[in-house]
Amino acid sequence: MLLLKCLKGGVERNCFTSYAPLHLAALKGDWDFARNFFNLNPEAVCVRISRNQDTALHIAAGARRTLFVQELVNLMTPEDLALRNKVGNTALCFAAVSGVTKIAEVMVNKNRELPSIRGNKGATPLCMAALLGHKEMIWYLYSVTKEEDLKEEDRIELLVAVIDAGLYDVALDLIQHHPQLAMARDGNGETALHVLARKPSAFASGSQLGFWRRCIYSVPGMRAILDPKLMHLQALELVKRLWEQVLLLDDSKIGELLRKPSRLLFTAVELGNVEFLMVLIQMYPNLIWKVDDHSRSMFHIAVVHRQEKIFNLIYELGAHKDLIASYKDENNNNMLHLAGKLAPPDRLKIDSGAALQLRRELHWFKEIEKVVQPSYREAKNSEGRTPHILFSEEHRRLVREGEKWMKDTASSCMVVATLIATVMFAAAFTVPGGNDDSTGRPIFLHYKSFMVFAVSDALALFCSATSILMFLSIITSRYAEEDFVHSLPNRLIIGLATLFISIATMMAAFAATLFIVLGDDFVWIAIPIATGACVPVSLFALLQFPLLSDMISHLYKYSIFTRRSNHLLY
């Protein structure tokens, strides 16, 4: 027997080597080999076969070998299933980490005490599954774990873990049965609300939905959007349930919960977690008057971090808006000074290219100008700088980068436009087929293809010339800050649009020339070649459309600021 040999030999390495075939079979799920091995070595069913003192059941459960586990459990006693490895984990801990609910069911049906046996660092199998976000496994282990076996620390750690994993339905069930968890703190001193404040992705406005998914989000019953929509609703309901419990405390304890270990309210503002904040403010309106350690309100912080969705809530406040906008921070900066500071890098990157980034910054500055008192527009902070001076100093590098980006883009595109204009101008005097010697008129004048050529040539020439002029005006611009608001973007849009038209019409002129030259006898050659002319047009559209789309959306779409009440708060 292998076990006896190992005990006599006293050499651990030889023992593990002897069980290596079984170890490999457990990893591969090869039950036929394992069954023969167990017939020859019955003790191997529960012997430790690895340096981590794992049994074959540990290894098979971790490898997600369901059939292997089922057969092996039939050969084991309930006590065998409770064996722990070197770090204290049972095979159920491995099953919990693997996420295969069927494996866990097989083990628990054999030994009902397994969910209560803690593993490494005192963690229950339920908490292990929660940390890895295995929803089905969490629900199963939650149903078979005895209430008395879970301490209060276990429950708050479980609550935080399922929120981190986005399992808000599990979190709602926990809060329903244990409402005191709303005020409980985990090992980091955080409550469940602190975790949700850092998760804007839990709500609709923070979700990274594609264009079409955003379009159908409000359509009821759409399967493609049902799961994320349900998750967002559950997250909102969870915030309400938690906040309801917190509001049962007195004001001093509410304030302490909001402040420690981090300022929950302002964390949500920095990350743009607008739905989270709306729930809190609707149920506790006094939050709008809270200030941070630098004497900044939530709206001042929204300006610093360029969170327009949160700043738009200020328009819901009526006359209170003017009072909050009059706050100054510890350095005597008013709200317009904060708008004059450069946005954080993660908010700048929302827009492609320095020019569009600068335009958004100017948009913010001009919007805040309309909100603050007129006297604040020229007010000086503790460093003696006005908002306009601060804006110019903070954005000097961005202006230079925007100028370089504009000039580089215009120069590159102007080369293409110039080549097209040159070719199209020459083509107008060297028409396909030549001219009649007696009349001087084009030989193929009455062909429909010739008319297509003539119109396409003229359009390509006119559009390329317009494009050249637009790009030239960009290169020679004075590049003042205000130019980035409308003047320069408009010119670039016109330049790119006319360049695209000139490329498309140039290809159309080329295709028409082929049909004229090859005639009806060789249409089978002309058609595929003419179709190939669509390739450069399509490539230009694919490569430049994102830039053109960004420019147009910045100039002509609705403002990011509402300036009116949508009754989101009250």
C-alpha distance (Angstrom), angle and dihedral (degrees) to the residues before:
residue distance angle dihedral
M1 . . .
L2 3.79 . .
L3 3.79 95.3 .
L4 3.82 91.7 53.9
K5 3.79 90.9 48.8
C6 3.78 90.6 51.3
L7 3.78 92.0 50.1
K8 3.79 92.6 48.3
G9 3.78 94.6 42.7
G10 3.78 93.9 49.0
V11 3.78 90.8 -158.4
E12 3.81 111.4 124.6
R13 3.80 93.5 -164.5
N14 3.81 92.3 57.2
C15 3.81 90.1 48.2
F16 3.78 93.7 53.7
T17 3.80 90.1 43.9
S18 3.79 89.8 54.6
Y19 3.79 90.6 54.3
A20 3.80 94.3 43.0
P21 3.85 93.3 101.8
L22 3.82 89.7 54.4
H23 3.80 90.5 46.5
L24 3.81 90.1 52.8
A25 3.81 92.3 45.8
A26 3.82 90.6 53.0
L27 3.80 90.5 50.9
K28 3.81 91.9 48.8
G29 3.80 95.5 39.8
D30 3.82 91.6 -122.1
W31 3.80 99.7 160.6
D32 3.82 95.2 168.7
F33 3.79 90.9 62.9
A34 3.81 92.3 41.5
R35 3.82 92.7 51.2
N36 3.81 91.4 53.9
F37 3.80 89.6 45.6
F38 3.82 91.6 52.4
N39 3.81 91.2 47.2
L40 3.80 88.8 58.0
N41 3.83 94.6 37.1
P42 3.84 110.2 28.8
E43 3.81 92.0 173.0
A44 3.82 90.2 63.2
V45 3.82 90.5 77.0
C46 3.80 91.0 83.4
V47 3.79 104.0 14.1
R48 3.81 121.1 118.8
I49 3.79 107.9 -109.2
S50 3.82 104.7 176.8
R51 3.78 138.4 56.2
N52 3.81 88.3 -106.1
Q53 3.82 87.1 57.5
D54 3.80 92.4 -114.7
T55 3.79 119.6 161.4
A56 3.80 122.6 -138.8
L57 3.82 87.1 -97.9
H58 3.82 91.7 57.1
I59 3.80 90.9 51.4
A60 3.81 96.6 45.2
A61 3.82 92.4 46.5
G62 3.79 91.5 50.5
A63 3.82 90.0 48.4
R64 3.85 91.1 51.5
R65 3.83 93.4 -120.3
T66 3.81 98.6 158.2
L67 3.83 99.2 175.2
F68 3.81 91.9 45.8
V69 3.82 90.7 51.6
Q70 3.81 92.7 48.2
E71 3.79 92.8 53.0
L72 3.80 94.1 42.4
V73 3.82 93.8 49.7
N74 3.81 88.5 55.8
L75 3.82 88.4 61.6
M76 3.82 94.5 47.8
T77 3.79 133.7 80.2
P78 3.83 120.2 -126.6
E79 3.81 88.3 -106.3
D80 3.82 91.1 55.1
L81 3.81 90.0 59.0
A82 3.81 89.9 57.8
L83 3.82 93.5 60.3
R84 3.80 113.3 125.9
N85 3.77 129.3 -147.8
K86 3.79 128.0 -133.3
V87 3.83 95.0 -69.5
G88 3.80 94.9 41.3
N89 3.81 101.8 -98.7
T90 3.79 121.7 141.6
A91 3.80 122.3 -147.9
L92 3.83 87.8 -100.5
C93 3.80 88.2 62.5
F94 3.80 87.8 57.2
A95 3.80 90.0 48.0
A96 3.81 90.7 50.2
V97 3.79 90.7 52.5
S98 3.81 92.0 46.0
G99 3.81 91.7 55.5
V100 3.84 94.7 -139.3
T101 3.80 103.0 136.3
K102 3.81 94.1 -169.0
I103 3.81 91.0 62.2
A104 3.80 91.1 51.8
E105 3.81 91.4 48.1
V106 3.81 91.9 53.5
M107 3.81 91.7 52.2
V108 3.81 96.9 43.3
N109 3.81 92.0 48.1
K110 3.80 87.1 58.2
N111 3.82 96.1 43.4
R112 3.82 118.5 19.3
E113 3.80 92.0 -169.9
L114 3.81 95.0 64.4
P115 3.86 96.7 91.6
S116 3.81 88.8 57.7
I117 3.82 95.0 53.6
R118 3.78 109.0 97.8
G119 3.76 122.1 -139.8
N120 3.80 135.0 -160.7
K121 3.84 113.5 -6.4
G122 3.79 90.5 1.9
A123 3.81 94.8 -68.3
T124 3.79 118.9 152.3
P125 3.82 119.7 -132.9
L126 3.82 86.6 -112.2
C127 3.81 92.1 58.7
M128 3.81 91.0 46.6
A129 3.81 91.0 54.2
A130 3.81 90.2 46.8
L131 3.80 93.3 52.3
L132 3.82 89.2 56.7
G133 3.81 94.6 42.6
H134 3.82 98.9 -121.1
K135 3.80 97.4 162.0
E136 3.82 100.0 -173.4
M137 3.80 91.3 44.6
I138 3.81 91.0 49.0
W139 3.80 92.6 52.7
Y140 3.81 91.4 48.1
L141 3.81 96.4 47.2
Y142 3.80 90.1 42.8
S143 3.81 88.8 57.1
V144 3.83 95.2 48.9
T145 3.82 99.7 39.1
K146 3.79 111.9 96.7
E147 3.81 115.9 -119.0
E148 3.80 92.2 -132.8
D149 3.81 90.6 56.0
L150 3.81 92.3 61.3
K151 3.79 117.5 80.7
E152 3.80 122.5 -153.0
E153 3.82 88.8 -104.6
D154 3.81 89.3 54.3
R155 3.79 91.7 53.1
I156 3.80 95.9 50.1
E157 3.81 91.2 45.6
L158 3.81 88.0 49.6
L159 3.82 91.5 48.1
V160 3.80 92.5 50.9
A161 3.81 91.7 45.2
V162 3.81 94.8 52.3
I163 3.82 91.1 46.6
D164 3.80 90.1 51.2
A165 3.81 88.4 50.0
G166 3.82 92.2 49.7
L167 3.82 94.1 -115.1
Y168 3.79 96.0 138.8
D169 3.80 94.8 159.0
V170 3.81 89.5 62.1
A171 3.81 90.0 46.7
L172 3.82 90.8 51.2
D173 3.79 90.6 52.6
L174 3.80 90.9 50.4
I175 3.81 92.3 50.4
Q176 3.79 92.0 46.6
H177 3.81 91.8 56.3
H178 3.81 96.8 33.4
P179 3.84 109.3 29.6
Q180 3.81 91.3 168.1
L181 3.82 87.7 73.8
A182 3.82 88.4 77.7
M183 3.82 88.9 76.7
A184 3.81 97.5 33.9
R185 3.80 120.3 109.8
D186 3.80 127.6 -142.7
G187 3.79 128.0 -138.9
N188 3.81 90.2 -73.2
G189 3.79 92.4 52.0
E190 3.81 92.5 -108.9
T191 3.79 128.7 134.1
A192 3.80 125.4 -143.9
L193 3.82 88.5 -99.4
H194 3.81 90.5 58.4
V195 3.80 89.4 55.3
L196 3.82 92.9 48.3
A197 3.81 91.2 47.7
R198 3.82 88.1 62.7
K199 3.82 93.6 49.7
P200 3.82 111.0 75.9
S201 3.82 86.4 155.6
A202 3.81 87.7 70.7
F203 3.80 89.2 71.6
A204 3.79 134.9 59.2
S205 3.82 97.8 -106.7
G206 3.80 92.9 52.1
S207 3.79 97.1 46.5
Q208 3.79 118.7 108.9
L209 3.80 96.5 -132.0
G210 3.79 120.2 166.7
F211 3.80 122.1 -118.7
W212 3.81 96.6 -93.2
R213 3.80 93.9 42.2
R214 3.81 89.1 53.2
C215 3.80 89.5 50.9
I216 3.81 93.9 53.9
Y217 3.82 96.4 37.2
S218 3.82 92.6 99.4
V219 3.82 93.6 45.2
P220 3.83 108.8 103.1
G221 3.79 119.7 -126.3
M222 3.81 98.6 15.1
R223 3.82 105.7 148.8
A224 3.80 92.9 -155.6
I225 3.80 90.6 63.7
L226 3.82 101.9 26.4
D227 3.82 99.1 96.5
P228 3.82 98.8 48.8
K229 3.80 90.9 41.9
L230 3.81 91.2 52.3
M231 3.80 89.8 47.6
H232 3.83 91.0 53.1
L233 3.81 91.6 50.1
Q234 3.81 91.2 48.5
A235 3.81 91.0 49.7
L236 3.82 90.8 51.8
E237 3.79 91.3 48.4
L238 3.80 89.9 49.2
V239 3.82 91.6 53.5
K240 3.82 89.8 50.5
R241 3.81 92.9 49.8
L242 3.80 93.0 47.7
W243 3.80 94.1 45.3
E244 3.83 91.8 47.9
Q245 3.79 89.1 58.0
V246 3.80 93.1 46.1
L247 3.82 91.5 51.3
L248 3.80 89.3 60.7
L249 3.82 86.6 72.6
D250 3.78 123.2 84.1
D251 3.82 119.4 -95.8
S252 3.80 95.2 -99.5
K253 3.81 92.5 55.8
I254 3.81 91.5 44.7
G255 3.80 88.8 52.9
E256 3.80 91.4 49.2
L257 3.80 91.6 50.7
L258 3.81 90.5 50.4
R259 3.82 92.5 49.2
K260 3.80 104.3 42.6
P261 2.98 134.6 105.3
S262 3.82 86.6 -9.1
R263 3.78 132.7 -7.2
L264 3.77 98.7 -90.3
L265 3.81 95.2 -167.5
F266 3.79 95.7 52.4
T267 3.80 93.4 42.3
A268 3.81 87.9 59.6
V269 3.82 90.2 48.5
E270 3.81 93.4 50.9
L271 3.81 90.9 52.0
G272 3.81 95.0 43.8
N273 3.81 94.8 -116.4
V274 3.81 93.5 162.7
E275 3.84 101.0 161.5
F276 3.81 90.3 51.1
L277 3.80 90.8 52.2
M278 3.79 93.5 45.4
V279 3.81 91.1 57.1
L280 3.80 91.6 49.6
I281 3.82 94.3 46.7
Q282 3.80 94.8 44.7
M283 3.79 90.3 55.9
Y284 3.83 96.3 36.7
P285 3.85 110.0 25.1
N286 3.82 94.1 179.7
L287 3.80 88.4 77.6
I288 3.82 89.9 84.1
W289 3.82 89.1 71.5
K290 3.82 95.7 52.4
V291 3.81 117.0 114.7
D292 3.80 130.7 -164.4
D293 3.81 128.7 -126.6
H294 3.83 89.4 -76.8
S295 3.83 93.7 52.8
R296 3.81 92.8 -106.8
S297 3.79 122.8 141.2
M298 3.79 123.1 -138.2
F299 3.82 88.6 -96.8
H300 3.81 92.3 53.1
I301 3.81 88.9 52.0
A302 3.81 89.6 47.7
V303 3.82 87.5 57.0
V304 3.82 92.7 48.6
H305 3.82 91.6 50.7
R306 3.82 94.7 36.8
Q307 3.81 94.5 -123.0
E308 3.80 99.9 160.2
K309 3.81 95.8 176.4
I310 3.78 90.1 60.2
F311 3.80 94.5 40.8
N312 3.82 89.0 53.8
L313 3.80 87.9 66.2
I314 3.81 87.8 72.3
Y315 3.80 88.8 73.8
E316 3.81 88.1 63.1
L317 3.80 91.9 63.7
G318 3.79 101.4 72.1
A319 3.82 112.0 -161.1
H320 3.81 90.6 -2.1
K321 3.80 86.4 71.7
D322 3.80 91.3 71.0
L323 3.80 92.4 49.4
I324 3.80 93.7 51.1
A325 3.81 92.1 43.8
S326 3.81 88.6 57.0
Y327 3.83 93.4 63.3
K328 3.80 117.2 115.0
D329 3.78 125.7 -160.0
E330 3.80 128.1 -128.0
N331 3.83 91.1 -82.5
N332 3.81 92.0 52.4
N333 3.81 91.0 -107.0
N334 3.78 113.3 152.3
M335 3.80 123.0 -155.0
L336 3.82 92.1 -87.1
H337 3.81 91.2 54.5
L338 3.81 88.1 55.2
A339 3.80 90.2 51.0
G340 3.81 87.4 51.8
K341 3.81 91.8 59.9
L342 3.79 118.2 91.8
A343 3.80 113.7 -95.0
P344 3.83 119.1 -111.7
P345 3.84 113.0 -88.3
D346 3.81 94.0 -110.4
R347 3.82 90.8 57.2
L348 3.81 93.7 44.4
K349 3.80 90.3 55.4
I350 3.81 90.7 63.7
D351 3.81 86.6 86.3
S352 3.79 125.5 54.3
G353 3.78 115.5 -124.3
A354 3.78 131.3 15.3
A355 3.82 92.6 -96.8
L356 3.80 93.7 60.5
Q357 3.79 90.8 42.3
L358 3.80 90.4 54.5
R359 3.79 90.9 47.1
R360 3.81 91.1 55.5
E361 3.79 90.2 48.3
L362 3.82 90.1 52.6
H363 3.80 89.5 47.6
W364 3.80 90.1 55.7
F365 3.81 93.0 46.9
K366 3.80 93.6 50.5
E367 3.80 91.7 46.8
I368 3.81 93.4 52.5
E369 3.81 89.0 47.4
K370 3.80 87.5 64.9
V371 3.81 92.5 50.0
V372 3.82 102.6 48.5
Q373 3.78 127.3 70.7
P374 3.83 114.3 -84.3
S375 3.81 90.6 -116.5
Y376 3.82 90.3 58.2
R377 3.81 91.8 64.3
E378 3.80 91.1 74.2
A379 3.81 98.1 26.6
K380 3.80 117.9 125.9
N381 3.77 125.7 -132.8
S382 3.81 125.4 -140.3
E383 3.83 89.1 -78.2
G384 3.81 91.6 54.9
R385 3.81 96.0 -111.0
T386 3.79 126.0 134.1
P387 3.83 119.9 -141.0
H388 3.82 92.4 -104.1
I389 3.80 93.1 50.3
L390 3.80 90.4 46.6
F391 3.81 90.9 50.2
S392 3.82 92.3 51.0
E393 3.80 93.1 48.1
E394 3.80 95.2 45.1
H395 3.81 94.1 46.3
R396 3.80 99.8 40.6
R397 3.80 92.8 104.8
L398 3.81 91.8 45.8
V399 3.82 90.6 51.9
R400 3.82 90.1 52.9
E401 3.79 91.7 47.6
G402 3.81 90.8 46.6
E403 3.80 90.7 51.2
K404 3.80 91.7 49.3
W405 3.82 92.0 46.8
M406 3.80 92.1 49.7
K407 3.81 93.8 46.7
D408 3.81 94.0 46.0
T409 3.81 91.7 48.9
A410 3.81 92.7 46.0
S411 3.82 93.5 46.2
S412 3.80 93.6 50.7
C413 3.79 93.6 47.0
M414 3.80 92.9 44.2
V415 3.81 91.0 59.4
V416 3.81 90.0 56.9
A417 3.81 92.7 44.7
T418 3.81 91.1 50.3
L419 3.81 92.3 51.5
I420 3.80 91.1 50.0
A421 3.81 92.2 48.4
T422 3.82 90.7 50.1
V423 3.80 93.9 49.5
M424 3.80 94.6 43.9
F425 3.81 92.6 47.8
A426 3.81 90.9 52.2
A427 3.82 91.9 45.2
A428 3.81 90.7 57.6
F429 3.84 89.9 65.4
T430 3.80 97.6 38.1
V431 3.79 100.2 52.2
P432 3.82 118.8 -176.1
G433 3.80 112.8 -89.5
G434 3.82 92.9 18.1
N435 3.82 128.6 -116.3
D436 3.80 133.2 -59.9
D437 3.85 108.3 -99.5
S438 3.79 93.8 -141.0
T439 3.82 100.4 44.3
G440 3.79 102.3 20.4
R441 3.78 90.2 -134.1
P442 3.84 121.6 130.0
I443 3.80 112.4 -87.6
F444 3.82 93.4 -134.7
L445 3.80 94.9 42.7
H446 3.80 94.1 126.5
Y447 3.79 95.2 49.0
K448 3.81 115.8 107.5
S449 3.79 88.8 -136.9
F450 3.79 89.4 58.1
M451 3.82 91.1 54.9
V452 3.80 89.0 51.8
F453 3.81 88.9 50.6
A454 3.81 93.5 48.8
V455 3.81 95.5 48.1
S456 3.82 93.0 43.3
D457 3.80 92.1 48.2
A458 3.80 92.0 50.6
L459 3.82 93.1 46.9
A460 3.80 92.1 47.5
L461 3.81 91.1 50.3
F462 3.80 95.1 47.0
C463 3.81 94.5 44.3
S464 3.80 94.4 46.2
A465 3.81 90.2 49.2
T466 3.81 89.8 50.6
S467 3.79 89.8 47.9
I468 3.82 91.2 51.6
L469 3.79 91.2 52.0
M470 3.82 92.3 49.2
F471 3.79 93.8 49.1
L472 3.81 90.9 45.0
S473 3.80 90.5 53.1
I474 3.82 89.1 51.6
I475 3.81 92.2 52.2
T476 3.81 92.8 49.2
S477 3.83 96.0 42.9
R478 3.82 119.7 124.5
Y479 3.85 91.2 -126.9
A480 3.78 99.0 -140.1
E481 3.81 115.3 168.9
E482 3.82 91.7 -106.6
D483 3.82 91.2 55.7
F484 3.80 89.5 70.2
V485 3.81 91.9 61.7
H486 3.82 100.3 66.2
S487 3.80 115.0 -27.2
L488 3.81 102.2 63.9
P489 3.84 97.5 36.6
N490 3.82 90.7 49.2
R491 3.79 91.7 51.9
L492 3.79 92.2 48.0
I493 3.82 91.7 49.4
I494 3.81 91.9 50.8
G495 3.80 91.3 44.8
L496 3.81 94.5 50.6
A497 3.81 93.6 43.0
T498 3.81 94.1 50.4
L499 3.81 90.7 44.0
F500 3.80 89.8 54.7
I501 3.82 91.2 48.8
S502 3.80 91.2 48.5
I503 3.83 91.8 51.8
A504 3.81 91.6 47.6
T505 3.82 94.0 47.9
M506 3.81 91.3 44.6
M507 3.82 88.8 56.5
A508 3.82 89.3 46.8
A509 3.82 89.8 52.8
F510 3.81 89.7 49.5
A511 3.83 91.5 50.9
A512 3.82 91.6 48.1
T513 3.81 90.1 51.1
L514 3.81 90.4 53.8
F515 3.79 92.0 53.5
I516 3.82 90.6 48.6
V517 3.81 95.4 48.1
L518 3.82 98.8 40.4
G519 3.80 95.4 40.2
D520 3.79 127.8 -164.6
D521 3.80 94.1 -49.2
F522 3.80 93.7 66.4
V523 3.79 101.9 36.7
W524 3.80 89.2 124.0
I525 3.82 88.0 65.2
A526 3.80 97.1 40.7
I527 3.80 96.4 51.8
P528 3.86 98.8 58.8
I529 3.82 91.5 41.4
A530 3.80 91.1 49.8
T531 3.80 89.4 47.3
G532 3.80 88.7 54.1
A533 3.79 87.7 59.2
C534 3.80 86.9 71.6
V535 3.82 90.6 67.1
P536 3.84 98.5 76.2
V537 3.80 90.3 42.6
S538 3.81 90.7 51.9
L539 3.80 92.4 45.5
F540 3.79 91.8 52.0
A541 3.80 90.2 49.0
L542 3.82 92.7 49.0
L543 3.80 94.3 46.1
Q544 3.79 99.1 41.8
F545 3.80 102.2 30.2
P546 3.85 94.8 82.6
L547 3.81 90.1 54.9
L548 3.80 93.2 44.5
S549 3.80 90.9 45.9
D550 3.81 91.5 51.3
M551 3.79 91.7 49.6
I552 3.81 94.0 48.8
S553 3.80 93.9 45.1
H554 3.80 90.7 50.8
L555 3.78 93.4 50.8
Y556 3.77 105.0 35.6
K557 3.80 109.5 23.0
Y558 3.79 122.7 92.8
S559 3.79 115.8 -72.7
I560 3.79 118.2 -94.0
F561 3.82 85.9 -125.9
T562 3.81 121.3 73.6
R563 3.85 101.1 -161.7
R564 3.78 89.6 -165.7
S565 3.77 137.4 73.4
N566 3.79 116.7 -94.1
H567 3.82 90.5 179.7
L568 3.78 91.4 -118.0
L569 3.81 93.2 143.3
Y570 3.79 105.9 28.1
